Amino acid sequence: MISFCLKHLCDVLNEEFKNILKTKNDLVKLQQLTNNAAEGVISLSLLNIENDNSRGSNTNSYLKENNSYRMQNRSLYVNACVLFSVVYPEGRYLDSLKVFDILLSILNSTRVIEFLKYRYIIEIDSIDNTSLSNYWSIANNYYPSVYCKIKTFEIKGEINSQELTMISETLVNLKKNKK
């Protein structure tokens, strides 16, 4: 579910950028930041998943059936911690800051996204300097970036048929690309 939601978020942000900049090109790309990251784009990278404590305990519960108890899994509620980075080549730092300003404006106006039957909240958040420094040392470069949390994903004990179909299609496409 998280991968499809992040892809949908890229699509939503790309439409916003196309409307503002009057371009046909997609600027937001779901990609891992490495030395080989595509340049001239806004990279959306998943950094981490964290437990959403605001929803209460994620422990198991017991359901009484007849005269016995059956353990049932509660849903797990998590937040996706993501980083938007404006990946521009060296020498185009001022251009990257201009795109970064637009990104911040779009994120400020696009606080809620809807995907399938779910609603997710996007919050700009803080990340400590040590964690950010560690991340940029892995990426081997620094780009203007903003850390966000996407709240809240419900992970159930079972996968519904729509999610299973989407995952199966992804795996089929992955096999086709390897050939």
TAFEN-V463616 format. One record per residue. N is the residue number from 1. RES is the residue in three letters. PSI is psi as a letter, one per 40 degrees, with the letter a starting at -180 (NA if undefined). OMEGA is omega as a letter, one per 40 degrees, with the letter a starting at -180 (* if undefined). D_CENTER is the distance of its C-alpha to the mean C-alpha in Angstrom with 1 decimal. Layout:
n=N res=RES psi=PSI omega=OMEGA d_center=D_CENTER
n=N res=RES psi=PSI omega=OMEGA d_center=D_CENTER
This chain:
n=1 res=MET psi=d omega=a d_center=10.4
n=2 res=ILE psi=d omega=a d_center=6.8
n=3 res=SER psi=d omega=a d_center=7.1
n=4 res=PHE psi=d omega=i d_center=8.9
n=5 res=CYS psi=d omega=i d_center=6.9
n=6 res=LEU psi=d omega=i d_center=4.1
n=7 res=LYS psi=d omega=i d_center=7.6
n=8 res=HIS psi=d omega=i d_center=9.2
n=9 res=LEU psi=d omega=i d_center=7.3
n=10 res=CYS psi=d omega=a d_center=8.6
n=11 res=ASP psi=d omega=i d_center=11.8
n=12 res=VAL psi=d omega=a d_center=12.2
n=13 res=LEU psi=d omega=i d_center=11.9
n=14 res=ASN psi=d omega=i d_center=14.2
n=15 res=GLU psi=d omega=i d_center=16.7
n=16 res=GLU psi=d omega=i d_center=16.9
n=17 res=PHE psi=d omega=i d_center=17.6
n=18 res=LYS psi=d omega=i d_center=20.1
n=19 res=ASN psi=d omega=a d_center=21.8
n=20 res=ILE psi=d omega=a d_center=22.2
n=21 res=LEU psi=e omega=a d_center=23.1
n=22 res=LYS psi=f omega=i d_center=25.0
n=23 res=THR psi=i omega=i d_center=23.6
n=24 res=LYS psi=e omega=a d_center=22.8
n=25 res=ASN psi=i omega=i d_center=20.4
n=26 res=ASP psi=h omega=i d_center=16.7
n=27 res=LEU psi=d omega=a d_center=15.4
n=28 res=VAL psi=h omega=a d_center=11.6
n=29 res=LYS psi=h omega=i d_center=10.8
n=30 res=LEU psi=h omega=a d_center=8.1
n=31 res=GLN psi=i omega=i d_center=10.2
n=32 res=GLN psi=h omega=i d_center=11.3
n=33 res=LEU psi=h omega=i d_center=13.5
n=34 res=THR psi=a omega=i d_center=17.0
n=35 res=ASN psi=d omega=a d_center=20.4
n=36 res=ASN psi=e omega=a d_center=20.0
n=37 res=ALA psi=i omega=i d_center=16.8
n=38 res=ALA psi=h omega=i d_center=17.6
n=39 res=GLU psi=i omega=a d_center=19.1
n=40 res=GLY psi=f omega=a d_center=19.4
n=41 res=VAL psi=i omega=i d_center=15.7
n=42 res=ILE psi=h omega=a d_center=12.7
n=43 res=SER psi=h omega=i d_center=10.5
n=44 res=LEU psi=h omega=a d_center=6.7
n=45 res=SER psi=h omega=i d_center=6.5
n=46 res=LEU psi=h omega=i d_center=5.4
n=47 res=LEU psi=d omega=a d_center=8.5
n=48 res=ASN psi=i omega=i d_center=9.4
n=49 res=ILE psi=h omega=i d_center=9.7
n=50 res=GLU psi=i omega=i d_center=12.5
n=51 res=ASN psi=h omega=i d_center=15.0
n=52 res=ASP psi=g omega=a d_center=15.3
n=53 res=ASN psi=e omega=a d_center=19.0
n=54 res=SER psi=e omega=a d_center=19.6
n=55 res=ARG psi=e omega=a d_center=19.9
n=56 res=GLY psi=a omega=a d_center=22.8
n=57 res=SER psi=i omega=i d_center=23.6
n=58 res=ASN psi=e omega=a d_center=21.7
n=59 res=THR psi=i omega=i d_center=25.1
n=60 res=ASN psi=i omega=i d_center=27.1
n=61 res=SER psi=i omega=a d_center=29.6
n=62 res=TYR psi=h omega=a d_center=32.9
n=63 res=LEU psi=h omega=a d_center=34.0
n=64 res=LYS psi=h omega=i d_center=37.8
n=65 res=GLU psi=h omega=a d_center=39.2
n=66 res=ASN psi=b omega=i d_center=43.0
n=67 res=ASN psi=f omega=i d_center=44.3
n=68 res=SER psi=i omega=i d_center=41.6
n=69 res=TYR psi=h omega=i d_center=38.0
n=70 res=ARG psi=h omega=i d_center=35.1
n=71 res=MET psi=h omega=i d_center=32.0
n=72 res=GLN psi=i omega=i d_center=28.8
n=73 res=ASN psi=h omega=i d_center=25.2
n=74 res=ARG psi=i omega=i d_center=23.4
n=75 res=SER psi=i omega=i d_center=19.8
n=76 res=LEU psi=h omega=i d_center=17.3
n=77 res=TYR psi=h omega=a d_center=15.0
n=78 res=VAL psi=i omega=i d_center=12.0
n=79 res=ASN psi=i omega=i d_center=9.3
n=80 res=ALA psi=h omega=i d_center=6.0
n=81 res=CYS psi=h omega=a d_center=6.9
n=82 res=VAL psi=i omega=i d_center=5.2
n=83 res=LEU psi=h omega=i d_center=8.0
n=84 res=PHE psi=h omega=a d_center=9.1
n=85 res=SER psi=h omega=i d_center=12.4
n=86 res=VAL psi=h omega=a d_center=15.2
n=87 res=VAL psi=g omega=i d_center=16.8
n=88 res=TYR psi=i omega=a d_center=20.4
n=89 res=PRO psi=i omega=i d_center=23.5
n=90 res=GLU psi=i omega=a d_center=25.9
n=91 res=GLY psi=e omega=i d_center=28.3
n=92 res=ARG psi=f omega=a d_center=25.8
n=93 res=TYR psi=d omega=i d_center=24.5
n=94 res=LEU psi=d omega=i d_center=25.8
n=95 res=ASP psi=d omega=a d_center=24.2
n=96 res=SER psi=d omega=i d_center=20.8
n=97 res=LEU psi=d omega=i d_center=21.5
n=98 res=LYS psi=d omega=i d_center=22.4
n=99 res=VAL psi=d omega=i d_center=19.2
n=100 res=PHE psi=d omega=i d_center=17.4
n=101 res=ASP psi=d omega=i d_center=19.6
n=102 res=ILE psi=d omega=i d_center=18.6
n=103 res=LEU psi=d omega=i d_center=14.9
n=104 res=LEU psi=d omega=i d_center=15.7
n=105 res=SER psi=d omega=i d_center=17.9
n=106 res=ILE psi=d omega=i d_center=15.4
n=107 res=LEU psi=d omega=i d_center=12.9
n=108 res=ASN psi=d omega=a d_center=16.0
n=109 res=SER psi=e omega=a d_center=17.1
n=110 res=THR psi=g omega=a d_center=14.0
n=111 res=ARG psi=d omega=a d_center=13.4
n=112 res=VAL psi=h omega=i d_center=13.0
n=113 res=ILE psi=i omega=i d_center=11.5
n=114 res=GLU psi=h omega=i d_center=13.3
n=115 res=PHE psi=h omega=a d_center=12.4
n=116 res=LEU psi=b omega=a d_center=15.4
n=117 res=LYS psi=e omega=a d_center=17.2
n=118 res=TYR psi=i omega=i d_center=14.4
n=119 res=ARG psi=h omega=a d_center=13.6
n=120 res=TYR psi=i omega=a d_center=10.5
n=121 res=ILE psi=h omega=i d_center=11.2
n=122 res=ILE psi=h omega=i d_center=9.4
n=123 res=GLU psi=h omega=i d_center=11.6
n=124 res=ILE psi=h omega=a d_center=12.4
n=125 res=ASP psi=i omega=i d_center=13.6
n=126 res=SER psi=i omega=i d_center=15.8
n=127 res=ILE psi=i omega=a d_center=15.7
n=128 res=ASP psi=i omega=a d_center=19.1
n=129 res=ASN psi=d omega=a d_center=20.7
n=130 res=THR psi=d omega=i d_center=21.4
n=131 res=SER psi=d omega=i d_center=17.9
n=132 res=LEU psi=d omega=i d_center=16.9
n=133 res=SER psi=d omega=i d_center=20.1
n=134 res=ASN psi=d omega=i d_center=19.5
n=135 res=TYR psi=d omega=a d_center=16.2
n=136 res=TRP psi=d omega=i d_center=18.0
n=137 res=SER psi=d omega=i d_center=21.0
n=138 res=ILE psi=d omega=a d_center=19.0
n=139 res=ALA psi=e omega=i d_center=17.6
n=140 res=ASN psi=e omega=i d_center=21.3
n=141 res=ASN psi=i omega=i d_center=20.8
n=142 res=TYR psi=h omega=i d_center=19.7
n=143 res=TYR psi=i omega=i d_center=17.9
n=144 res=PRO psi=h omega=a d_center=17.4
n=145 res=SER psi=i omega=i d_center=14.0
n=146 res=VAL psi=h omega=a d_center=12.4
n=147 res=TYR psi=h omega=a d_center=10.5
n=148 res=CYS psi=i omega=i d_center=8.6
n=149 res=LYS psi=h omega=i d_center=8.1
n=150 res=ILE psi=h omega=a d_center=6.7
n=151 res=LYS psi=i omega=e d_center=9.9
n=152 res=THR psi=h omega=i d_center=11.2
n=153 res=PHE psi=h omega=i d_center=10.8
n=154 res=GLU psi=h omega=i d_center=14.3
n=155 res=ILE psi=h omega=a d_center=15.1
n=156 res=LYS psi=i omega=i d_center=18.7
n=157 res=GLY psi=e omega=a d_center=21.4
n=158 res=GLU psi=i omega=i d_center=21.6
n=159 res=ILE psi=h omega=a d_center=19.6
n=160 res=ASN psi=i omega=a d_center=20.7
n=161 res=SER psi=d omega=i d_center=22.2
n=162 res=GLN psi=d omega=i d_center=19.7
n=163 res=GLU psi=d omega=a d_center=16.8
n=164 res=LEU psi=d omega=i d_center=19.4
n=165 res=THR psi=d omega=i d_center=20.4
n=166 res=MET psi=d omega=i d_center=16.9
n=167 res=ILE psi=d omega=i d_center=16.6
n=168 res=SER psi=d omega=i d_center=20.2
n=169 res=GLU psi=d omega=i d_center=19.8
n=170 res=THR psi=d omega=a d_center=17.0
n=171 res=LEU psi=d omega=i d_center=19.5
n=172 res=VAL psi=d omega=i d_center=22.3
n=173 res=ASN psi=d omega=i d_center=20.7
n=174 res=LEU psi=d omega=i d_center=20.0
n=175 res=LYS psi=d omega=i d_center=23.7
n=176 res=LYS psi=d omega=a d_center=24.9
n=177 res=ASN psi=d omega=a d_center=23.2
n=178 res=LYS psi=d omega=a d_center=25.0
n=179 res=LYS psi=NA omega=* d_center=28.4
